[in-house]
């Protein structure tokens, strides 16, 4: 069972570095609702994103496993729905999972849980072996909502998950844990 708590309103920034628990998936555990996960690009989500060539320090850190390979295109998003869940949103929200409205204090300040655009209103049932993910910076996140036309219908295959992000580790002044919010409690 993941640690559950009320996250502080940490504004995640581009360039933040996180520590990822890569061992848990090896022991048969699957991602749970509310966890922040790192996953391989499931179907061209990052095709239009340019990757800067790594510098020497990045190459060394990648080699020893502190940073991902520069050739890998990984994403980081929050798991909103797991197999069997019905996830839905209308207008500005809230997001509902199995009919229960989520309290999402981690959503970037000034953002709404959903959005009033053509992908902001949805209702999906997450199939076995898949996840529905959404970014915490909702109005700037090309997440499951915006990839509903791909071969996975916007879902992320569980076997593409690299691990669970547990700590924002860099820059040092932004250090913080990434607990599972209480809104995802199944109690």
LUMZA-170040 format. One record per residue: chain; y negated, x, z negated of N, C-alpha, C, O in turn; residue in three letters. Coordinates in steps of 0.02 Angstrom, whole numbers. Each point is the difference from the previous one (the first is absolute). Layout:
cadena, ny, nx, nz, cay, cax, caz, cy, cx, cz, oy, ox, oz, residuo
A, Y, X, Z, Y, X, Z, Y, X, Z, Y, X, Z, ALA
...
***
This chain:
cadena, ny, nx, nz, cay, cax, caz, cy, cx, cz, oy, ox, oz, residuo
A, 59, 42, 0, -59, -42, 0, -62, 44, 0, -4, 48, -39, UNK
A, -42, -63, 81, -61, 39, 6, -46, -13, -58, 1, -55, -29, UNK
A, -42, 104, 11, -52, -9, -51, -50, -51, 25, -24, 5, 56, UNK
A, 9, -53, -98, -48, -52, 20, -61, 6, -44, 5, 13, -60, UNK
A, -62, -24, 89, -62, 4, -38, -59, -25, 39, 7, -20, 58, UNK
A, -64, 21, -89, -62, -22, 33, -36, 62, 25, -26, 39, -40, UNK
A, 25, -29, 106, -32, 60, 26, -75, -2, -8, -31, -53, 3, UNK
A, 2, 112, -12, -73, 4, 1, -22, -8, 72, 40, 8, 46, UNK
A, -103, -23, -37, -27, -7, 68, -16, 68, 29, -59, 18, 8, UNK
A, 110, 18, 7, -10, 65, 33, -9, -12, 74, 41, -32, 32, UNK
A, -95, 58, -5, -11, -7, 72, 34, 59, 34, -22, 57, -6, UNK
A, 76, -71, 41, 34, 54, 35, -40, 20, 60, -30, -42, 34, UNK
A, 29, 105, -21, -40, 27, 53, 44, 36, 51, 54, 25, -17, UNK
A, -78, -22, 78, 34, 39, 51, 1, 72, -25, -51, 26, -23, UNK
A, 108, 7, 28, 6, 68, -23, 29, 6, -70, 18, 55, -21, UNK
A, -11, -111, -16, 34, 3, -64, 71, 24, 12, 31, -17, 51, UNK
A, -4, 55, -97, 69, 23, 4, 39, -32, -56, -24, -2, -57, UNK
A, 83, -22, 72, 41, -33, -50, 66, 38, -9, 25, 32, 46, UNK
A, 2, -38, -107, 67, 26, -12, 48, -57, 13, -11, -57, -21, UNK
A, 65, 72, 56, 47, -51, 22, 68, 13, -30, 27, 55, 4, UNK
A, 2, -107, -34, 68, 3, -26, 47, -11, 60, 8, -57, 23, UNK
A, 22, 111, 1, 45, -5, 57, 73, -5, -22, 43, -12, 42, UNK
A, -29, 20, -107, 69, -1, -23, 28, -70, -10, 58, -13, 14, UNK
A, -99, -33, -38, 24, -67, -16, 37, -34, 58, 53, -29, -11, UNK
A, -79, 32, 73, 38, -31, 55, 69, 30, 11, 45, -34, 24, UNK
A, -36, 97, -42, 65, 32, 9, 53, -28, -47, 60, 7, 12, UNK
A, -83, -39, -66, 47, -27, -49, 9, -75, 9, 22, -35, -46, UNK
A, -37, 10, 105, 13, -70, 17, -53, -50, -20, 8, -60, 11, UNK
A, -63, 83, -40, -54, -45, -20, -41, -17, 61, -14, 43, 42, UNK
A, -6, -106, -36, -43, -21, 55, -70, -15, -27, -8, -16, -59, UNK
A, -42, 21, 102, -68, -14, -22, -7, -71, -29, 33, -46, 23, UNK
A, -76, 41, -73, -13, -64, -33, -70, -24, 16, -44, 40, 19, UNK
A, 33, -104, -26, -67, -28, 8, -50, 37, -44, 15, 16, -58, UNK
A, -73, -1, 86, -53, 31, -38, -1, 76, 2, -51, 30, -16, UNK
A, 106, 1, 36, 1, 72, 4, -40, 24, 60, -3, -34, 52, UNK
A, -27, 92, -59, -34, 33, 56, 50, 48, 30, 25, 45, -35, UNK
A, -8, -55, 99, 51, 42, 32, -27, 39, 59, -48, -21, 33, UNK
A, 80, 77, -21, -14, 41, 59, 58, -12, 47, 58, 2, -21, UNK
A, -73, -14, 85, 53, -14, 48, -17, 29, 68, -58, 9, 17, UNK
A, 111, 5, 21, -9, 24, 68, -26, -57, 43, 16, -58, -11, UNK
A, -56, 75, 60, -26, -49, 47, 58, -40, 30, 42, 28, 34, UNK
A, -40, -94, -48, 58, -40, 21, 3, -17, 75, 54, -10, 27, UNK
A, -112, 8, 6, 2, -19, 71, -67, 11, 33, -30, -46, 27, UNK
A, 6, 108, -28, -62, 17, 35, -63, -23, -34, -51, -8, 35, UNK
A, 51, -3, -100, -61, -21, -35, -54, 53, 6, -59, -16, -1, UNK
A, 79, 79, 6, -47, 56, 2, -7, 32, 69, -25, 56, 5, UNK
A, 48, -90, 47, -2, 30, 67, -70, 21, 21, -8, 51, 34, UNK
A, -43, -88, -54, -68, 16, 20, -37, 46, -49, -59, 13, 8, UNK
A, 95, 11, -59, -32, 43, -50, 12, 73, 17, 57, 23, 7, UNK
A, -112, 13, 1, 5, 72, 16, 18, 38, -64, -25, -16, -54, UNK
A, 67, 66, 61, 19, 42, -56, -29, 69, 11, 13, 32, 51, UNK
A, -54, -9, -99, -28, 67, 5, 54, 51, -11, 44, -10, -42, UNK
A, -46, 66, 79, 50, 52, -11, -8, 28, -70, -56, 9, -24, UNK
A, 112, 5, -10, -4, 24, -69, -27, 72, -4, 11, 40, 46, UNK
A, -47, -25, -100, -22, 68, -11, 56, 38, -36, 52, -30, -16, UNK
A, -61, 93, 2, 52, 42, -29, 21, -26, -69, 60, -2, -16, UNK
A, -108, -17, -26, 16, -25, -67, 42, -64, 5, 50, -7, -36, UNK
A, -69, -39, 81, 39, -61, 8, 71, 15, 24, 47, -33, -22, UNK
A, -40, 82, 66, 67, 18, 24, 43, 26, -57, 59, -19, -6, UNK
A, -87, 61, -37, 37, 27, -58, 18, -57, -48, 58, -4, -22, UNK
A, -106, -38, 6, 14, -56, -46, 51, -48, 29, 41, -28, -36, UNK
A, -42, 18, 101, 49, -42, 33, 69, 31, -4, 50, -34, -12, UNK
A, -47, 100, 22, 64, 36, -1, 34, -6, -69, 61, -7, -4, UNK
A, -101, 12, -50, 30, -4, -66, 6, -72, -26, 26, -11, -54, UNK
A, -49, -37, 94, 10, -70, -17, -55, -33, -39, 8, -57, -22, UNK
A, -65, 90, 13, -56, -30, -36, -40, -47, 45, -29, -49, -24, UNK
A, 29, 62, 88, -33, -43, 49, 51, -20, 53, 47, 37, 13, UNK
A, -57, -96, 17, 45, -19, 55, -11, 45, 60, -52, 32, 7, UNK
A, 102, -31, 36, -7, 37, 62, -57, -29, 41, -9, -61, 2, UNK
A, -29, 104, 31, -55, -23, 41, 24, -41, 59, -37, -40, 28, UNK
A, 100, 50, -8, 27, -37, 56, 20, -71, -19, 6, -43, 43, UNK
A, 4, 31, -108, 20, -66, -23, -61, -46, -4, -54, 21, -21, UNK
A, 64, -82, 42, -53, -50, -7, 24, -51, -51, 37, -46, 16, UNK
A, -59, 56, -77, 19, -44, -55, -59, -43, -20, -58, 19, 9, UNK
A, 74, -77, -37, -51, -46, -24, 12, -14, -74, 54, 14, -26, UNK
A, -105, -40, -7, 6, -19, -70, -30, -70, -8, -58, -12, 18, UNK
A, 98, -33, -45, -22, -70, -9, 35, -28, -62, 47, 30, -26, UNK
A, -70, -87, 3, 31, -34, -57, 51, -51, 24, -13, -37, 48, UNK
A, 71, 35, -80, 52, -49, 16, -22, -67, -29, -10, -7, -60, UNK
A, 4, -43, 104, -20, -67, -22, 62, -45, -1, 7, -42, -45, UNK
A, 37, 49, 95, 59, -42, 3, 62, 41, 16, -2, 48, 38, UNK
A, 58, -69, -69, 65, 31, 13, 47, -53, 30, -19, -58, 5, UNK
A, 78, 78, 13, 47, -45, 33, 6, -68, -35, 10, -3, -61, UNK
A, -18, -50, 100, 5, -68, -25, -66, -31, -22, -3, -60, -10, UNK
A, -48, 100, 2, -65, -25, -22, -37, -36, 56, 7, 18, 59, UNK
A, -44, -70, -77, -47, -32, 45, -69, 25, -20, -22, -11, -56, UNK
A, -12, 44, 103, -67, 26, -13, -48, -38, 45, 13, -9, 60, UNK
A, -68, -15, -89, -47, -39, 40, -72, 12, -22, -14, 20, -57, UNK
A, -31, -34, 103, -71, 5, -14, -38, -45, 48, 18, -7, 58, UNK
A, -71, -24, -85, -44, -42, 40, -71, 20, -17, -19, 4, -58, UNK
A, -21, 7, 110, -70, 18, -10, -8, 64, -40, 31, 51, 16, UNK
A, -74, -53, -67, -13, 59, -41, 53, 11, -55, -2, 50, -35, UNK
A, 49, -96, 29, 54, 9, -49, -6, -49, -56, -42, -44, 0, UNK
A, 84, 52, -48, 40, 58, -18, 64, 6, 40, 21, -47, 34, UNK
A, 10, 107, -38, 67, 9, 28, 48, -36, -46, -7, 4, -62, UNK
A, 55, -39, 90, 51, -34, -40, 68, 29, 18, 15, 11, 59, UNK
A, 26, 0, -110, 69, 22, 9, 44, -53, -33, -5, -12, -60, UNK
A, 47, -20, 100, 44, -53, -24, -40, -55, -35, 22, -27, -51, UNK
A, -82, 13, 78, -42, -53, -26, -45, 20, -58, -42, -39, -20, UNK
A, 50, 99, -7, -39, 24, -57, -59, 42, 25, 10, 50, 36, UNK
A, -71, -70, -54, -60, 38, 19, 0, 66, -38, 12, 2, -61, UNK
A, -27, 52, 96, -3, 66, -31, -70, 14, -27, -50, -17, 31, UNK
A, 47, 48, -90, -62, 26, -28, -1, 74, 21, 41, 39, -25, UNK
A, -87, -21, 69, 1, 67, 30, -62, 41, -18, -45, 8, 42, UNK
A, 42, 18, -103, -59, 39, -20, -6, 66, 37, -52, 32, -3, UNK
A, 105, -11, 36, 0, 64, 36, -32, -6, 70, -11, 51, 32, UNK
A, -3, -112, -9, -31, -8, 66, -69, 33, -2, -39, -11, -47, UNK
A, 24, 50, 97, -62, 38, 5, -60, -45, -13, -4, -55, 27, UNK
A, -43, 76, -70, -60, -41, -15, -36, -22, 63, -13, 40, 46, UNK
A, -4, -104, -44, -34, -29, 57, 47, -28, 53, -22, -36, 45, UNK
A, 86, 52, -50, 50, -27, 46, 28, -65, -28, -2, -12, -60, UNK
A, 28, -30, 104, 35, -60, -21, 75, 13, 9, 19, 43, 39, UNK
A, 23, -79, -76, 73, 12, 5, 27, -9, 71, 47, 34, 20, UNK
A, -77, -80, 18, 19, -12, 70, -63, 5, 41, -52, 23, -24, UNK
A, 55, -43, 86, -59, 3, 41, -2, -59, 48, 51, -28, 19, UNK
A, -112, 10, -1, -10, -57, 45, 0, 22, 73, -48, -13, 36, UNK
A, 101, 45, -15, 7, 17, 71, 67, -26, 25, 36, -33, -37, UNK
A, -19, 48, 99, 60, -29, 29, 65, 22, -34, 51, -33, 7, UNK
A, -52, 89, -44, 60, 23, -35, -3, -14, -75, 49, 11, -36, UNK
A, -106, -35, 12, -10, -11, -71, 36, -60, -28, 13, -3, -60, UNK
A, 3, -46, 102, 38, -58, -21, 71, 8, 24, 12, 7, 60, UNK
A, 35, -7, -107, 70, 10, 19, 46, -30, -53, -20, -12, -57, UNK
A, 81, 2, 77, 53, -19, -46, 64, 30, 29, 20, -18, 55, UNK
A, 11, 64, -92, 60, 35, 24, 54, -3, -53, -14, -4, -60, UNK
A, 75, 8, 83, 58, 8, -45, 27, 69, 14, 17, 16, 57, UNK
A, -13, 25, -108, 22, 70, 7, 76, 1, 8, 36, -23, -45, UNK
A, -11, 50, 101, 72, 2, 11, 34, 57, -40, -34, 45, -25, UNK
A, 100, -48, 19, 36, 53, -36, -15, 69, 31, -6, 7, 60, UNK
A, 0, 43, -104, -11, 68, 22, -71, 16, 21, -13, 53, 28, UNK
A, -34, -99, -41, -70, 9, 21, -47, -11, -59, 18, -26, -52, UNK
A, -81, 48, 62, -54, -8, -48, -61, -26, 36, -11, 16, 58, UNK
A, -31, -55, -93, -65, -19, 24, -50, 41, -40, -1, -4, -62, UNK
A, -41, 43, 96, -46, 45, -35, -72, -16, 18, -14, -23, 56, UNK
A, -31, 35, -104, -71, -9, 13, -37, 57, -34, 19, 23, -54, UNK
A, -73, 0, 86, -42, 52, -30, -45, -30, -53, -17, -59, 2, UNK
A, -2, 100, -51, -45, -22, -52, -72, -9, 27, -39, -39, -27, UNK
A, 23, 75, 79, -66, -6, 33, 10, -49, 58, 4, 20, 58, UNK
A, 1, -84, -75, 24, -52, 46, -39, -6, 65, 30, -10, 53, UNK
A, -95, 17, -55, -38, -9, 61, -1, 64, 43, -32, 1, 53, UNK
A, 65, 52, -75, 4, 61, 39, 72, 25, 4, 12, 60, 8, UNK
A, 36, -106, -15, 70, 20, 0, 38, -34, 56, 7, -62, 1, UNK
A, 18, 101, 45, 43, -27, 53, 71, -3, -27, 41, 43, 16, UNK
A, -27, -93, -57, 64, -6, -34, 46, -50, 35, -9, -13, 59, UNK
A, 57, -15, -95, 49, -46, 30, -33, -56, 39, 25, -21, 52, UNK
A, -82, -4, -77, -34, -55, 34, -17, 16, 72, 4, -43, 44, UNK
A, -23, 104, -31, -25, 20, 65, 53, 29, 46, -17, 25, 54, UNK
A, 79, -28, -74, 54, 25, 42, 55, -52, 9, 58, 17, 12, UNK
A, -76, -80, -17, 49, -54, 5, 31, -6, 70, 49, -35, 9, UNK
A, -78, 70, 40, 27, -1, 68, 47, 58, 14, 27, 5, 55, UNK
A, -16, 40, -104, 44, 56, 13, 73, -21, -7, 14, -58, -17, UNK
A, 32, 104, 29, 72, -18, -1, 24, -21, -70, 51, -34, -5, UNK
A, -88, 52, -48, 18, -19, -68, -41, -59, -26, 6, -19, -58, UNK
A, -47, -10, 102, -44, -56, -18, -45, 17, -58, -15, -43, -43, UNK
A, -8, 106, 41, -45, 22, -53, 35, 23, -63, -32, 26, -46, UNK
A, 96, -36, 43, 38, 21, -60, 15, 74, 4, 3, 30, 54, UNK
A, 7, 0, -112, 20, 70, -5, 73, 3, -20, 19, -27, -52, UNK
A, 24, 59, 93, 70, 7, -19, 5, 42, -64, -31, 53, -5, UNK
A, 71, -76, -42, 8, 36, -64, 22, 72, 13, -19, 45, -37, UNK
A, 60, -33, 88, 24, 68, 12, -54, 46, 28, 14, 60, 9, UNK
A, -74, -86, 5, -56, 43, 21, -43, 22, -60, -46, 40, 8, UNK
A, 62, -66, -68, -39, 18, -59, 19, 71, -23, 58, 16, -10, UNK
A, -110, 26, 3, 9, 68, -23, 6, 2, -76, 42, 37, -28, UNK
A, -82, -77, -6, 1, -2, -73, -57, -41, -27, -41, -27, 37, UNK
A, 38, 24, -104, -52, -37, -34, -55, 47, -22, 13, 51, -32, UNK
A, -75, -69, 48, -58, 39, -24, -9, -17, -74, -4, -59, -18, UNK
A, 0, 110, -23, -5, -12, -72, -65, 24, -32, -21, -26, -52, UNK
A, -12, 76, 83, -60, 28, -29, -48, 22, 56, 22, 31, 49, UNK
A, -86, -47, -57, -51, 31, 42, -13, 68, -32, -24, 3, -57, UNK
A, 41, 50, 92, -2, 67, -30, -59, 43, 23, -16, 49, -34, UNK
A, -15, -66, 89, -54, 41, 25, -50, -43, 37, 21, -45, 36, UNK
A, -84, 57, -42, -32, 52, -39, 8, -12, -75, 10, -57, -22, UNK
A, -14, 111, -16, 15, -2, -72, -41, -53, -37, 26, -31, -47, UNK
A, -88, 20, 65, -41, -49, -34, 20, -73, 13, -26, -45, -32, UNK
A, 72, 35, 77, 22, -68, 17, 71, -13, -24, 30, -51, 18, UNK
A, -3, 95, -59, 69, -8, -24, 9, -68, -32, -41, -21, -41, UNK
A, 95, -13, 59, 15, -65, -29, 72, -19, 17, 28, 24, 49, UNK
A, 2, -66, -91, 67, -24, 14, -4, -61, 46, -53, -30, 7, UNK
A, 110, 13, 23, 4, -58, 44, 54, -48, -26, 54, -5, 29, UNK
A, -68, -30, -85, 50, -45, -28, 8, -64, 42, -42, -15, 42, UNK
A, 96, -20, -54, 10, -65, 31, -41, -51, -41, 11, -7, -60, UNK
A, -57, -28, 93, -41, -49, -37, 40, -57, -29, 52, -20, 27, UNK
A, -76, -7, -83, 34, -54, -35, 10, -62, 43, 47, -38, -12, UNK
A, -90, 27, 62, 7, -59, 43, 67, -3, 35, 22, -53, 21, UNK
A, 12, 111, -15, 65, 3, 33, 58, -8, -48, 58, 4, 20, UNK
A, -72, -16, -83, 52, -8, -51, 44, -60, 17, -26, -53, 21, UNK
A, 91, 61, -29, 46, -56, 14, 21, -36, -63, 46, -40, 1, UNK
A, -81, 55, -57, 17, -32, -64, -17, -73, 1, 11, -34, -50, UNK
***
